[in-house]
Amino acid sequence: MAQGATQQDFDQAIARFEAFGLEGRREEQRAELETMFALARATGNRAWYARALIARATLEWMLGEYAQAEALAREAEAVYHEIGDAAGEGVALRRQGDVAAIRGEYVEAGQRYQAALTRFRACGDRQGEVRTLNNLGIVYWGMGDYVSARRQFNRALAIWRDLQDKHGQGIALGNLGQIAGELGQYEEARACYQQALDLLREVGDRHGQAIDLLNLGIVHGCLGEYDQAETFYAQARALFHEVGDRQSEAATLMYRGYTLLDRGMPGAAVAVFTEALAIFKELEQRSWAARVNAGLASAYLALGQQAEAWGAAQAALAEVAIGPHGVEGLPELYFRCAQVLAAYGAPDEALDALDRAYKGLMAQADRILDPHLRHDFLTRVKVHADIVRAYETRSLKAP
């Protein structure tokens, strides 16, 4: 079949690869990759080979194999340049930007995205342009420039609406929800996530649906709507399990644990955190494990279990001291550990952890140039307000 392969044969393999991706069926995706590469090699079609490289880079990126994804994207860029395909070069450059962004290398990511935009605009590829605009929004978001991030996401949303691309609209709305949630604007975040969920259900993106369900759980928990939060957490976990994303399944458990703490159910939180911790350890996700240990420390503290609270706090702090990359929520982690240290007779260490929590939080806040958004970030997110209050009063009274 390969020697007489047609464009339709290759396009069908790509379509199957993308459909399996929406369903989280990674093994089936790998099988389609083999088909793509076989077709490209048998026919000597360099454009097909470059497209297969991009598909493989995308899969490796999804699986967290970032170095491999970057190398594949660079090879694809070279092939596309060789055959004079500007749009293809743009796709390869965007994927390189994605790798840099997830590593926190935002300047490099921005440069790759701008280079990709130049290619897409030169050849009138609006779909390529809008996806890159959306990714530029993620770069601004990572840098703490929420105003620019929102602007990019709204620009992307407008173009996707013009193109009548429901999947793209769902992605942009989900990102807008993330921005609102981080600023404590929970009602707005909830509306964005619900719209995104409805759109992704229409197009059958099950992994994307799971992400929005998880975020809806978090938002409802922040609003004190705990029964609704539990419903969304359960739905998110089930979908993550079905698509084989164990890391996100464990993250769902972790966020549920924090919601249970807010609900005043530390015993239930311990059980959920313990389950999440086991998965993160199995996956060797040390950064996530540190965050779970901070939650466990708070839960054990509320239960009055000194040895367990102390041990969990020390485990979290030891992990951070090693210097794990990609740890989100460091201010909250330090703050929760500071409360345990203060409760069990280590005041100097507690104040040091509180200082780290406050300085880390203010470093994030100082990147938010808009004064109103900065105020929301520091006052509407409960743990942020708690950190500021504790620092100003030098008081670490446990909840």
C-alpha positions in Angstrom: 0.0 0.0 0.0 2.9 2.4 0.9 4.3 2.6 -2.7 0.9 3.5 -4.1 0.0 5.7 -1.2 -2.1 8.8 -1.8 -2.6 12.1 0.0 -5.9 10.7 1.3 -4.1 7.8 2.9 -1.8 10.1 4.8 -4.5 12.6 5.7 -6.6 9.7 7.1 -3.7 8.6 9.3 -3.3 12.2 10.6 -7.1 12.4 11.3 -7.0 9.2 13.2 -3.9 10.4 15.2 -5.7 13.6 16.2 -9.0 11.8 17.0 -7.1 9.3 19.3 -5.4 12.3 20.9 -8.7 13.9 21.9 -9.6 10.6 23.5 -6.3 10.2 25.3 -5.5 6.9 23.5 -1.7 7.2 23.3 -0.9 3.7 22.1 -3.2 4.1 19.2 -1.6 7.4 18.4 1.8 5.7 18.3 0.5 3.1 15.9 -0.7 5.9 13.6 2.7 7.6 13.8 4.3 4.4 12.5 1.9 4.5 9.6 2.7 8.1 8.8 6.4 7.6 8.9 6.1 4.4 6.8 4.1 6.3 4.1 6.5 9.2 4.1 9.6 7.0 3.8 8.2 4.7 1.1 7.1 7.6 -1.1 10.0 9.9 -0.3 7.5 12.6 0.4 9.4 15.2 2.6 6.3 17.2 3.5 4.7 14.0 4.9 7.8 13.3 6.8 7.9 16.7 8.3 4.2 16.5 9.3 4.9 13.1 10.9 7.7 14.7 12.9 5.4 17.4 14.2 2.8 14.8 15.2 5.4 12.8 17.1 6.7 16.0 18.7 3.2 16.8 19.8 2.7 13.4 21.4 6.1 13.6 23.2 5.2 17.1 24.5 1.9 15.7 25.8 3.8 12.9 27.6 6.3 15.3 29.2 9.2 14.3 27.0 10.2 17.9 26.3 13.8 17.5 25.1 12.6 14.9 22.5 9.7 17.1 21.5 12.1 20.0 20.9 14.5 18.0 18.8 11.7 16.6 16.6 10.3 20.1 16.1 13.7 21.5 15.1 14.2 18.7 12.6 10.7 19.4 11.2 11.6 23.1 10.9 14.7 22.2 8.9 12.7 20.0 6.5 10.0 22.5 6.0 12.6 25.2 5.3 14.2 22.9 2.8 11.0 22.4 0.8 9.9 26.0 1.1 6.8 25.5 3.3 6.5 28.7 5.4 3.3 27.5 7.2 5.1 24.3 8.2 8.0 26.3 9.5 5.5 28.2 11.6 4.0 25.0 13.1 7.5 23.7 14.0 8.5 27.0 15.6 5.3 27.1 17.6 6.0 23.7 19.0 9.5 24.8 20.0 7.9 27.7 21.7 5.5 25.4 23.6 8.5 23.4 24.9 10.3 26.6 26.1 7.1 27.9 27.7 6.4 24.8 29.8 10.0 25.0 31.0 9.4 28.6 32.1 11.8 30.0 29.4 9.3 32.7 28.5 11.7 35.0 26.6 12.7 32.1 24.3 9.1 31.0 23.9 8.0 34.5 22.9 10.8 34.7 20.3 9.7 31.4 18.8 6.1 32.4 18.7 6.8 35.7 17.1 8.9 34.0 14.4 6.0 31.6 13.9 3.5 34.5 13.6 5.7 36.0 10.8 5.5 32.8 8.8 1.7 32.3 9.3 0.9 35.9 8.4 3.1 35.8 5.3 1.1 32.9 3.9 -2.3 34.0 5.2 -2.7 31.0 7.6 -5.3 32.3 10.1 -5.6 29.0 12.0 -1.9 29.0 12.5 -1.9 32.6 13.5 -4.7 32.3 16.1 -3.1 29.2 17.7 0.1 31.1 18.1 -1.7 34.2 19.5 -3.3 31.9 22.1 0.1 30.5 23.0 1.6 34.0 23.3 -1.1 34.7 25.9 0.2 31.7 27.9 3.7 33.3 27.8 2.3 36.6 29.1 0.3 34.7 31.8 3.5 32.9 32.9 5.3 36.2 33.2 2.5 37.6 35.4 1.3 40.1 32.7 -2.4 39.3 33.1 -3.5 42.3 31.0 -1.5 41.3 28.0 -2.5 37.6 28.5 -6.2 38.5 28.5 -5.7 40.6 25.4 -4.1 37.8 23.5 -6.7 35.2 24.6 -9.6 37.6 23.7 -8.0 38.2 20.3 -7.7 34.4 19.8 -11.3 33.9 20.9 -12.5 36.5 18.4 -10.6 34.9 15.5 -11.8 31.4 16.4 -15.4 32.7 16.5 -14.9 34.2 13.1 -13.5 30.9 11.8 -16.4 29.1 13.6 -13.9 26.8 15.3 -15.6 25.5 18.5 -12.6 23.7 19.7 -10.4 26.8 19.5 -13.1 28.8 21.3 -13.1 26.3 24.1 -9.4 26.5 24.5 -9.4 30.3 24.6 -12.3 30.4 27.1 -10.6 27.9 29.3 -7.5 30.1 29.4 -9.5 33.2 30.2 -11.1 31.2 33.1 -7.6 30.4 34.4 -6.6 34.1 34.4 -9.8 35.0 36.2 -9.4 32.2 38.8 -5.8 33.2 39.6 -7.0 36.7 40.3 -9.8 35.5 42.6 -12.5 36.5 40.1 -14.3 33.2 40.6 -17.7 34.0 39.1 -16.1 35.1 35.9 -13.9 32.0 35.9 -16.8 29.7 36.5 -18.7 31.2 33.5 -15.7 30.8 31.2 -15.1 27.2 32.2 -18.7 26.3 31.7 -18.8 27.8 28.2 -15.5 26.0 27.4 -16.8 22.7 28.7 -20.0 22.9 26.6 -17.9 23.6 23.5 -15.4 20.8 24.1 -18.3 18.4 24.6 -19.6 19.3 21.2 -16.3 18.5 19.5 -15.5 15.5 21.6 -12.3 16.6 23.3 -12.5 14.4 26.4 -9.1 15.5 27.9 -10.0 19.1 27.5 -13.4 18.4 29.1 -11.6 16.8 32.1 -9.4 19.9 32.5 -12.4 22.2 32.6 -14.3 19.9 35.0 -11.3 20.0 37.3 -11.2 23.8 37.1 -14.9 24.0 37.8 -14.4 21.9 40.9 -11.6 24.3 42.1 -13.7 27.4 41.5 -16.8 26.0 43.2 -14.6 25.1 46.2 -13.3 28.6 46.3 -16.8 30.0 46.3 -17.8 27.7 49.2 -20.1 25.6 46.9 -18.7 22.3 48.2 -21.3 19.9 46.9 -21.0 21.2 43.4 -17.2 21.1 43.7 -17.3 17.4 44.7 -19.5 16.6 41.7 -17.0 18.2 39.3 -14.0 16.6 40.9 -15.6 13.2 40.6 -16.4 13.8 36.9 -12.9 15.1 36.2 -11.1 12.2 37.9 -13.2 9.7 36.0 -12.4 11.3 32.6 -8.7 11.6 33.4 -8.7 7.9 34.4 -10.5 7.0 31.1 -8.0 8.9 28.9 -5.0 7.5 30.9 -3.7 10.8 32.4 -2.7 9.6 35.8 -0.8 12.8 36.7 -3.9 14.9 36.2 -6.0 12.3 38.1 -3.6 12.8 41.0 -3.8 16.6 40.7 -7.6 16.3 40.9 -7.2 14.4 44.1 -4.8 17.1 45.5 -7.1 20.0 44.7 -10.1 18.1 46.2 -8.0 17.6 49.3 -7.5 21.4 49.6 -11.2 21.9 49.1 -12.0 19.4 51.9 -9.6 21.4 54.2 -11.6 24.5 53.4 -14.7 22.6 54.1 -13.4 21.7 57.6 -13.0 18.0 56.9 -9.3 17.3 57.6 -9.8 13.6 58.1 -11.3 13.2 54.6 -8.5 15.4 53.3 -5.8 13.2 54.7 -7.3 10.2 52.8 -7.4 12.0 49.5 -4.0 13.6 49.9 -2.5 10.2 50.7 -3.9 8.7 47.6 -2.6 11.6 45.5 0.8 11.3 47.1 1.1 7.6 46.2 0.5 8.4 42.5 2.9 11.3 42.3 5.6 9.2 44.0 5.0 6.4 41.5 5.3 8.8 38.6 8.3 10.5 40.3 6.6 13.8 40.2 8.5 15.3 43.2 7.3 18.9 42.7 3.6 17.8 42.9 4.4 15.5 45.9 5.8 18.6 47.8 2.5 20.4 47.3 0.6 17.4 48.5 2.8 17.1 51.6 2.1 20.7 52.5 -1.7 19.9 52.3 -1.1 16.8 54.5 0.7 19.0 57.0 -2.3 21.3 57.3 -4.7 18.4 57.6 -2.7 16.6 60.3 -2.3 20.0 62.1 -6.1 20.4 62.2 -6.4 16.9 63.5 -3.9 17.6 66.3 -1.6 14.8 65.0 1.8 16.4 65.8 4.2 13.8 64.5 2.4 13.3 61.2 2.0 17.1 60.7 5.7 17.7 61.5 6.8 14.9 59.2 4.7 16.1 56.2 5.9 19.7 56.6 9.5 18.6 56.8 9.1 16.4 53.7 7.6 19.4 51.8 10.4 21.8 52.8 13.1 19.2 52.1 11.8 18.7 48.6 11.8 22.5 48.0 15.3 22.8 49.4 16.5 20.4 46.7 15.2 22.8 44.1 12.5 21.0 42.2 11.5 22.8 39.0 8.0 23.7 38.1 6.6 23.9 41.7 3.5 26.0 41.6 2.1 27.5 44.7 5.4 27.9 46.6 4.1 30.7 48.8 1.2 28.6 49.9 3.5 25.6 50.6 5.8 27.7 52.8 2.8 29.2 54.6 1.2 25.9 55.5 4.6 24.6 56.7 5.1 27.8 58.7 1.9 27.2 60.6 3.0 23.7 61.5 6.4 24.8 62.6 4.9 27.6 64.8 2.4 25.2 66.4 5.0 22.7 67.4 7.7 24.9 68.9 10.0 26.0 66.1 9.3 29.8 66.0 12.5 30.9 64.2 12.0 28.3 61.5 8.3 29.2 61.2 9.1 32.9 60.7 11.7 32.0 58.1 9.1 30.0 56.2 6.6 32.8 56.5 9.2 35.3 55.1 9.7 33.0 52.1 6.0 32.7 51.6 5.5 36.5 51.7 8.5 37.3 49.5 7.5 34.7 46.9 3.9 36.0 46.9 5.0 39.6 46.5 7.4 38.6 43.7 4.4 37.3 41.8 2.3 40.3 42.6 5.0 42.7 41.5 4.8 41.2 38.0 1.2 42.3 37.8 1.4 45.8 36.5 -2.3 46.7 36.6 -3.0 48.0 40.2 -6.6 46.7 40.3 -5.6 43.2 39.2 -2.7 43.2 41.6 -5.2 44.1 44.4 -7.5 41.3 43.4 -4.6 38.8 43.4 -3.5 39.8 46.9 -7.0 40.1 48.5 -9.5 37.9 46.7 -7.5 34.7 46.8 -7.9 33.6 50.4 -4.5 32.0 51.0 -2.8 35.1 49.6 -4.7 37.4 51.9 -3.9 35.0 54.8 -0.2 35.2 54.0 -0.2 39.0 53.9 -2.1 39.2 57.1 0.2 36.7 58.9 3.3 38.5 57.7 2.1 42.0 58.8 1.0 40.7 62.2 3.8 38.2 62.6 1.2 35.8 63.7 0.9 32.2 62.5 -2.2 31.0 64.4 -3.3 27.7 63.0 -6.8 27.5 61.4 
